[in-house]
Amino acid sequence: MTHFSDELAHFESDPSGRRWLFVPYDQLSDRIGPLSREDPSELGIVLVENPWKAARRPYHRQKLALVLANLRHFAVEQAARGVAVRHVVARGPYRCALEPLIAELGPLRFMRPAEYELRRDLAPLVCAGGLVEIAHKGWLTTGDDFSVSQEKGPPWRMDAFYRHVRRRRGILMDGGKPIGGKFSFDAENRKAWPGEPPAPRPPVFQPDGLTIEVAELIEQHFAAHPGEVDLGSLPASQDDAETLWQWALRDCLPLFGPYEDAMTRASSGLFHTRISGLLNLHRLLPARVVDDVAGLDIPLASKEGFIRQVLGWREFMSHVHEATNGFRALSDVDSKPAERPGDGGWGRWSGTVWASGSDADSFEGGACPSALGAARPLPLAFWPGQPSGLGCLDRVVEDVWREAWSHHITRLMVLSNIAALLDVSPRELPAWFWIAYLDAYDWVVEPNVLAMGTYAVGPLMTTKPYVSGAAYINRMSDYCSACAFNPKKDCPITNLYWAFLDRHRQAFVDNPRMRLVMSSLGRRSDSQLRTDRAVFEWMSSVLGEGGTVRPEQRPEVEDA
């Protein structure tokens, strides 16, 4: 830590007589909480760098680099303001690192972490009074917003929540009515990208000594982790965060709306802002980005579409996760937690066992609901170098392992869709997302994957499963142009879709939003249904063994 230590020492200030805060890794901002309103010369902060946490799962190296580089830059930024900084390296749970500091400094204030896993780690210190919890000021909404908007639930619905908070905060409102006459312009934001205008190129960041040192540390101590560190795409300082946001405002937001659901081989992000990783660390604040976009002179559909993502979707996910205790408290679905953290299939892919820490230090691995009884392992095709033969899946997986990121429709309608159609265990898929994506934490991954992506908690927060056949992927992307399968003739994703509906008829037969597709299922011939089932078993077998599916191997069942 030579460079980092030197930087901190350069700004070192007298720590005596300070009021001390513990700042978790997801709150790296001096624009919220006590750091935003109290005299820096009277404050001290505790920052914990935790290799034990980093080693609990085989996290993508770019994710580790993003968190660590931002934490170290934040430490130096605060020291430069005159805040006293205590930086410690932990070799076990956070509570073990904080206990001796509490004994030395007295009780530490801290804002409530978003991540359930960290809250559980810190709970004994909170109960003992060593940590004094205060409200997390990074959120735009409150528990009351959630409960008031969902007075008839569960089931809970995001649209009711979004309308409520729009009204309460007065965002995109005019005299109590939504600007433009409606709250959502989602129906207008479903265009495929025709190739023009060109997708904006993200900014390239120039790494400083702190960031280079972090990359060297990752390569030295986390060599077993998948992925690579790309410093050019790593925003690490507060200035980097500002550079990314200004690029997003200028180059992405004007066309974000119409193409937010589009997918292409030419760009993993198209007009998406790529700020989610920084937003979840609070290097960019949700309130700031919403206000900035609300004030832009851009089409209303783009403006509203982005604000719905941050003010509606993101906040709703956190409330659902909190209300269900991370889906551990469900009345209609068995959700007994896994005994240990999952590796998302890393062990099957690598041929080795991931050591996630000693039994004494490890926590359970998260809730395991499966309303549809899905229990198959995640295909090896979700890992590098294991092509599935499906052009869409292989392209998105390649993007993810290159960038530790892809935009929300590729996550939902390619990765989660295919996993759901294959009856993949709902616990394995969020574990993979948590590992592979730089913006993934339990509070945001689990609602998206367990509830939206796999329908593992039934209709708790979605009215129907988000599944589709090849037609949707072909309509919204150019992935099929580079695939051996024809989306209109022999793409197995279409058979998987019908086989999924066939297997789970009883779960969907009374769902009013599924009435049309279930009616179409009823018109499929016996031979079509047998082919659907055969394709499902073939795909499950080949992909489960790490193989590649090919059109000439596709099973067909003739009429009896």
Secondary structure, 3 states (H helix, E strand, C coil): CHHHHHHHHHCCCCCCCCEEEECCCCCCCCCCCHHHHCCHHHEEEEEEECHHHHCCCCCCHHHHHHHHHHHHHHHHHHHHHCCEEEEEECCCCHHHHHHHHHHHHCCEEEECCCCHHHHHHHHHHHHHCCEEEECCCCCCCCHHHHHHHCCCCCCCCHHHHHHHHHHHHCCCEECCEECCCCCCCHHHCCCCCCCCCCCCCCCCCCCCHHHHHHHHHHHHHCCCCCCCCCHHHCCCCHHHHHHHHHHHHHHHHHHHCCCCCCCECCECCCCCCCCHHHHHHCCCCHHHHHHHHHCCCCCHHHHHHHHHHHHHHHHHHHHHHHHCCCCCCCCCCCCCCCCCCCCCCHHHHHCCCCCCCCCCCCCCCCCCCCCCCCCECCCHHHCCCCCCCCHHHHHHHHHHHHHCCCCHHHHHHHHHHHHHHCCECCCHHHHHHHHHCCCCCHHHHHHHHHHHHCCCCHHHCCCCCCCCCHHHHHHHCCHHHHCCCCCCCCCHHHHHHHHHHHHCHHHHCCCHHHHHHHHHHHCCCHHHHHHHHHHHHHHHHHHHCCCCCCHHHCCCCCCC
